[in-house]
């Protein structure tokens, strides 16, 4: 279970084709990380779809500064 998953912004338009997970590596393929999140291995993260592709992002937490404000 990863507490932090970071996108590498290594795709053609800056999208994440690989992710970094501390202790596991710096270039884990997007497809693999998406599958792990779907299987519940990273409960602090969710899968979302954009332009027909699935990506991983963090779920909101208790720290307001880390989250997108829906009123903005």
VOLO-925420 format. One record per atom (N, C-alpha, C, O): residue number from 0; residue in one letter; chain; atom name; x negated, y, z. Coordinates in steps of 0.05 Angstrom, whole numbers, plus 5000, padded with zeros to 4 digits. Example, Ala and Ser with C-alpha at 12.3 -4.5 7.8 and 13.67 -1.06 7.14 Angstrom:
2
NUDREN     k   r   c    a      u      v      w
NUDREN     0   A   A    N   4736   4886   5156
NUDREN     0   A   A   CA   4754   4910   5156
NUDREN     0   A   A    C   4736   4934   5156
NUDREN     0   A   A    O   4715   4934   5169
NUDREN     1   S   A    N   4743   4955   5142
NUDREN     1   S   A   CA   4727   4979   5143
NUDREN     1   S   A    C   4742   5001   5157
NUDREN     1   S   A    O   4732   5023   5161
END
This chain:
72
NUDREN     k   r   c    a      u      v      w
NUDREN     0   X   A    N   4983   4977   5000
NUDREN     0   X   A   CA   5000   5000   5000
NUDREN     0   X   A    C   4982   5025   5000
NUDREN     0   X   A    O   4965   5028   5018
NUDREN     1   X   A    N   4986   5042   4980
NUDREN     1   X   A   CA   4971   5066   4978
NUDREN     1   X   A    C   4986   5090   4990
NUDREN     1   X   A    O   5009   5093   4985
NUDREN     2   X   A    N   4971   5105   5006
NUDREN     2   X   A   CA   4983   5129   5018
NUDREN     2   X   A    C   4981   5152   4997
NUDREN     2   X   A    O   4999   5169   4996
NUDREN     3   X   A    N   4960   5151   4981
NUDREN     3   X   A   CA   4955   5172   4961
NUDREN     3   X   A    C   4950   5159   4934
NUDREN     3   X   A    O   4932   5141   4932
NUDREN     4   X   A    N   4964   5168   4914
NUDREN     4   X   A   CA   4959   5160   4887
NUDREN     4   X   A    C   4957   5186   4871
NUDREN     4   X   A    O   4974   5203   4872
NUDREN     5   X   A    N   4935   5189   4856
NUDREN     5   X   A   CA   4930   5213   4841
NUDREN     5   X   A    C   4929   5207   4811
NUDREN     5   X   A    O   4916   5188   4802
NUDREN     6   X   A    N   4943   5223   4796
NUDREN     6   X   A   CA   4943   5221   4767
NUDREN     6   X   A    C   4917   5233   4756
NUDREN     6   X   A    O   4908   5253   4767
NUDREN     7   X   A    N   4906   5221   4736
NUDREN     7   X   A   CA   4880   5231   4725
NUDREN     7   X   A    C   4883   5251   4702
NUDREN     7   X   A    O   4863   5261   4692
NUDREN     8   X   A    N   4908   5256   4693
NUDREN     8   X   A   CA   4913   5275   4671
NUDREN     8   X   A    C   4895   5270   4647
NUDREN     8   X   A    O   4884   5288   4635
NUDREN     9   X   A    N   4893   5245   4640
NUDREN     9   X   A   CA   4875   5237   4619
NUDREN     9   X   A    C   4888   5230   4592
NUDREN     9   X   A    O   4876   5218   4574
NUDREN    10   X   A    N   4914   5236   4590
NUDREN    10   X   A   CA   4928   5231   4565
NUDREN    10   X   A    C   4924   5254   4545
NUDREN    10   X   A    O   4912   5274   4552
NUDREN    11   X   A    N   4935   5251   4521
NUDREN    11   X   A   CA   4932   5270   4500
NUDREN    11   X   A    C   4941   5298   4508
NUDREN    11   X   A    O   4928   5318   4501
NUDREN    12   X   A    N   4964   5300   4522
NUDREN    12   X   A   CA   4975   5326   4530
NUDREN    12   X   A    C   4972   5330   4560
NUDREN    12   X   A    O   4988   5346   4571
NUDREN    13   X   A    N   4954   5317   4573
NUDREN    13   X   A   CA   4950   5320   4601
NUDREN    13   X   A    C   4967   5301   4618
NUDREN    13   X   A    O   4966   5303   4643
NUDREN    14   X   A    N   4982   5283   4605
NUDREN    14   X   A   CA   4997   5264   4621
NUDREN    14   X   A    C   4978   5243   4633
NUDREN    14   X   A    O   4955   5241   4625
NUDREN    15   X   A    N   4989   5229   4653
NUDREN    15   X   A   CA   4972   5209   4667
NUDREN    15   X   A    C   4973   5182   4654
NUDREN    15   X   A    O   4994   5169   4654
NUDREN    16   X   A    N   4952   5175   4641
NUDREN    16   X   A   CA   4950   5148   4630
NUDREN    16   X   A    C   4937   5129   4649
NUDREN    16   X   A    O   4941   5104   4648
NUDREN    17   X   A    N   4922   5140   4669
NUDREN    17   X   A   CA   4910   5124   4690
NUDREN    17   X   A    C   4914   5139   4716
NUDREN    17   X   A    O   4918   5163   4716
NUDREN    18   X   A    N   4912   5124   4738
NUDREN    18   X   A   CA   4915   5136   4765
NUDREN    18   X   A    C   4891   5127   4782
NUDREN    18   X   A    O   4879   5107   4777
NUDREN    19   X   A    N   4885   5143   4802
NUDREN    19   X   A   CA   4864   5137   4822
NUDREN    19   X   A    C   4878   5130   4848
NUDREN    19   X   A    O   4895   5144   4858
NUDREN    20   X   A    N   4869   5108   4860
NUDREN    20   X   A   CA   4879   5099   4886
NUDREN    20   X   A    C   4854   5095   4903
NUDREN    20   X   A    O   4838   5077   4897
NUDREN    21   X   A    N   4851   5110   4925
NUDREN    21   X   A   CA   4828   5107   4942
NUDREN    21   X   A    C   4824   5078   4951
NUDREN    21   X   A    O   4843   5065   4960
NUDREN    22   X   A    N   4799   5068   4948
NUDREN    22   X   A   CA   4793   5041   4956
NUDREN    22   X   A    C   4798   5020   4934
NUDREN    22   X   A    O   4790   4997   4937
NUDREN    23   X   A    N   4811   5028   4912
NUDREN    23   X   A   CA   4817   5010   4891
NUDREN    23   X   A    C   4804   5017   4864
NUDREN    23   X   A    O   4799   4999   4848
NUDREN    24   X   A    N   4800   5042   4860
NUDREN    24   X   A   CA   4788   5050   4835
NUDREN    24   X   A    C   4798   5076   4824
NUDREN    24   X   A    O   4817   5088   4835
NUDREN    25   X   A    N   4785   5086   4803
NUDREN    25   X   A   CA   4791   5112   4792
NUDREN    25   X   A    C   4805   5111   4765
NUDREN    25   X   A    O   4811   5132   4754
NUDREN    26   X   A    N   4810   5088   4754
NUDREN    26   X   A   CA   4822   5087   4728
NUDREN    26   X   A    C   4841   5063   4726
NUDREN    26   X   A    O   4837   5045   4710
NUDREN    27   X   A    N   4861   5063   4743
NUDREN    27   X   A   CA   4881   5041   4743
NUDREN    27   X   A    C   4902   5048   4722
NUDREN    27   X   A    O   4914   5070   4724
NUDREN    28   X   A    N   4908   5031   4703
NUDREN    28   X   A   CA   4927   5037   4681
NUDREN    28   X   A    C   4955   5045   4692
NUDREN    28   X   A    O   4964   5033   4711
NUDREN    29   X   A    N   4967   5064   4679
NUDREN    29   X   A   CA   4994   5073   4686
NUDREN    29   X   A    C   5014   5050   4688
NUDREN    29   X   A    O   5029   5049   4708
NUDREN    30   X   A    N   5014   5033   4669
NUDREN    30   X   A   CA   5033   5011   4668
NUDREN    30   X   A    C   5031   4994   4694
NUDREN    30   X   A    O   5051   4985   4705
NUDREN    31   X   A    N   5006   4989   4703
NUDREN    31   X   A   CA   5001   4972   4726
NUDREN    31   X   A    C   5012   4987   4752
NUDREN    31   X   A    O   5024   4974   4768
NUDREN    32   X   A    N   5006   5012   4754
NUDREN    32   X   A   CA   5015   5027   4778
NUDREN    32   X   A    C   5045   5030   4778
NUDREN    32   X   A    O   5057   5027   4799
NUDREN    33   X   A    N   5057   5034   4755
NUDREN    33   X   A   CA   5087   5036   4753
NUDREN    33   X   A    C   5099   5009   4763
NUDREN    33   X   A    O   5118   5009   4778
NUDREN    34   X   A    N   5088   4987   4754
NUDREN    34   X   A   CA   5098   4961   4762
NUDREN    34   X   A    C   5096   4957   4792
NUDREN    34   X   A    O   5114   4946   4805
NUDREN    35   X   A    N   5073   4964   4803
NUDREN    35   X   A   CA   5069   4961   4832
NUDREN    35   X   A    C   5089   4978   4848
NUDREN    35   X   A    O   5099   4969   4869
NUDREN    36   X   A    N   5095   5002   4839
NUDREN    36   X   A   CA   5114   5019   4853
NUDREN    36   X   A    C   5142   5007   4851
NUDREN    36   X   A    O   5157   5006   4870
NUDREN    37   X   A    N   5149   4997   4828
NUDREN    37   X   A   CA   5175   4984   4824
NUDREN    37   X   A    C   5178   4959   4842
NUDREN    37   X   A    O   5200   4953   4851
NUDREN    38   X   A    N   5156   4946   4847
NUDREN    38   X   A   CA   5156   4922   4865
NUDREN    38   X   A    C   5156   4929   4894
NUDREN    38   X   A    O   5156   4912   4912
NUDREN    39   X   A    N   5155   4955   4901
NUDREN    39   X   A   CA   5155   4964   4928
NUDREN    39   X   A    C   5128   4964   4942
NUDREN    39   X   A    O   5127   4966   4967
NUDREN    40   X   A    N   5107   4962   4927
NUDREN    40   X   A   CA   5080   4961   4940
NUDREN    40   X   A    C   5071   4988   4950
NUDREN    40   X   A    O   5053   4989   4966
NUDREN    41   X   A    N   5083   5010   4940
NUDREN    41   X   A   CA   5075   5037   4948
NUDREN    41   X   A    C   5100   5052   4955
NUDREN    41   X   A    O   5111   5067   4939
NUDREN    42   X   A    N   5110   5048   4979
NUDREN    42   X   A   CA   5137   5060   4987
NUDREN    42   X   A    C   5138   5090   4988
NUDREN    42   X   A    O   5160   5101   4988
NUDREN    43   X   A    N   5115   5104   4988
NUDREN    43   X   A   CA   5115   5133   4988
NUDREN    43   X   A    C   5116   5145   4960
NUDREN    43   X   A    O   5114   5169   4957
NUDREN    44   X   A    N   5119   5128   4940
NUDREN    44   X   A   CA   5119   5137   4912
NUDREN    44   X   A    C   5143   5126   4898
NUDREN    44   X   A    O   5156   5107   4906
NUDREN    45   X   A    N   5150   5140   4876
NUDREN    45   X   A   CA   5173   5132   4859
NUDREN    45   X   A    C   5165   5133   4830
NUDREN    45   X   A    O   5145   5146   4822
NUDREN    46   X   A    N   5181   5120   4813
NUDREN    46   X   A   CA   5177   5120   4785
NUDREN    46   X   A    C   5197   5139   4772
NUDREN    46   X   A    O   5221   5138   4780
NUDREN    47   X   A    N   5189   5155   4754
NUDREN    47   X   A   CA   5207   5172   4739
NUDREN    47   X   A    C   5201   5169   4709
NUDREN    47   X   A    O   5178   5163   4702
NUDREN    48   X   A    N   5221   5175   4693
NUDREN    48   X   A   CA   5217   5173   4664
NUDREN    48   X   A    C   5217   5201   4652
NUDREN    48   X   A    O   5234   5218   4658
NUDREN    49   X   A    N   5199   5204   4633
NUDREN    49   X   A   CA   5197   5230   4618
NUDREN    49   X   A    C   5191   5223   4589
NUDREN    49   X   A    O   5171   5210   4583
NUDREN    50   X   A    N   5208   5233   4572
NUDREN    50   X   A   CA   5204   5228   4543
NUDREN    50   X   A    C   5200   5198   4537
NUDREN    50   X   A    O   5184   5191   4520
NUDREN    51   X   A    N   5216   5182   4551
NUDREN    51   X   A   CA   5215   5153   4545
NUDREN    51   X   A    C   5192   5138   4558
NUDREN    51   X   A    O   5189   5114   4554
NUDREN    52   X   A    N   5175   5152   4573
NUDREN    52   X   A   CA   5152   5138   4586
NUDREN    52   X   A    C   5156   5140   4617
NUDREN    52   X   A    O   5166   5160   4627
NUDREN    53   X   A    N   5148   5119   4631
NUDREN    53   X   A   CA   5150   5119   4660
NUDREN    53   X   A    C   5124   5128   4673
NUDREN    53   X   A    O   5102   5120   4664
NUDREN    54   X   A    N   5127   5144   4693
NUDREN    54   X   A   CA   5104   5155   4708
NUDREN    54   X   A    C   5109   5151   4738
NUDREN    54   X   A    O   5132   5146   4746
NUDREN    55   X   A    N   5088   5155   4754
NUDREN    55   X   A   CA   5090   5153   4783
NUDREN    55   X   A    C   5087   5181   4795
NUDREN    55   X   A    O   5071   5197   4786
NUDREN    56   X   A    N   5103   5186   4816
NUDREN    56   X   A   CA   5099   5211   4831
NUDREN    56   X   A    C   5106   5205   4861
NUDREN    56   X   A    O   5119   5185   4867
NUDREN    57   X   A    N   5096   5222   4878
NUDREN    57   X   A   CA   5101   5220   4907
NUDREN    57   X   A    C   5129   5227   4914
NUDREN    57   X   A    O   5141   5244   4901
NUDREN    58   X   A    N   5140   5214   4934
NUDREN    58   X   A   CA   5166   5222   4945
NUDREN    58   X   A    C   5162   5246   4963
NUDREN    58   X   A    O   5140   5249   4974
NUDREN    59   X   A    N   5182   5263   4967
NUDREN    59   X   A   CA   5180   5285   4985
NUDREN    59   X   A    C   5174   5276   5014
NUDREN    59   X   A    O   5182   5254   5022
NUDREN    60   X   A    N   5158   5292   5028
NUDREN    60   X   A   CA   5153   5285   5056
NUDREN    60   X   A    C   5161   5308   5074
NUDREN    60   X   A    O   5174   5327   5065
NUDREN    61   X   A    N   5155   5306   5100
NUDREN    61   X   A   CA   5164   5326   5119
NUDREN    61   X   A    C   5149   5353   5117
NUDREN    61   X   A    O   5158   5372   5129
NUDREN    62   X   A    N   5128   5354   5102
NUDREN    62   X   A   CA   5113   5379   5099
NUDREN    62   X   A    C   5124   5395   5076
NUDREN    62   X   A    O   5120   5388   5053
NUDREN    63   X   A    N   5138   5417   5082
NUDREN    63   X   A   CA   5151   5433   5062
NUDREN    63   X   A    C   5131   5443   5041
NUDREN    63   X   A    O   5138   5444   5017
NUDREN    64   X   A    N   5106   5449   5048
NUDREN    64   X   A   CA   5087   5459   5029
NUDREN    64   X   A    C   5079   5439   5008
NUDREN    64   X   A    O   5069   5446   4987
NUDREN    65   X   A    N   5084   5413   5012
NUDREN    65   X   A   CA   5077   5392   4993
NUDREN    65   X   A    C   5100   5387   4973
NUDREN    65   X   A    O   5096   5372   4953
NUDREN    66   X   A    N   5123   5398   4978
NUDREN    66   X   A   CA   5147   5390   4962
NUDREN    66   X   A    C   5157   5413   4945
NUDREN    66   X   A    O   5152   5436   4950
NUDREN    67   X   A    N   5170   5405   4923
NUDREN    67   X   A   CA   5182   5425   4905
NUDREN    67   X   A    C   5207   5435   4919
NUDREN    67   X   A    O   5224   5420   4928
NUDREN    68   X   A    N   5210   5461   4920
NUDREN    68   X   A   CA   5234   5474   4932
NUDREN    68   X   A    C   5256   5474   4911
NUDREN    68   X   A    O   5253   5487   4890
NUDREN    69   X   A    N   5279   5461   4916
NUDREN    69   X   A   CA   5300   5459   4897
NUDREN    69   X   A    C   5314   5486   4891
NUDREN    69   X   A    O   5328   5489   4872
NUDREN    70   X   A    N   5309   5506   4909
NUDREN    70   X   A   CA   5322   5532   4905
NUDREN    70   X   A    C   5305   5551   4888
NUDREN    70   X   A    O   5314   5573   4882
NUDREN    71   X   A    N   5282   5543   4879
NUDREN    71   X   A   CA   5265   5560   4863
NUDREN    71   X   A    C   5268   5555   4834
NUDREN    71   X   A    O   5255   5568   4817
END
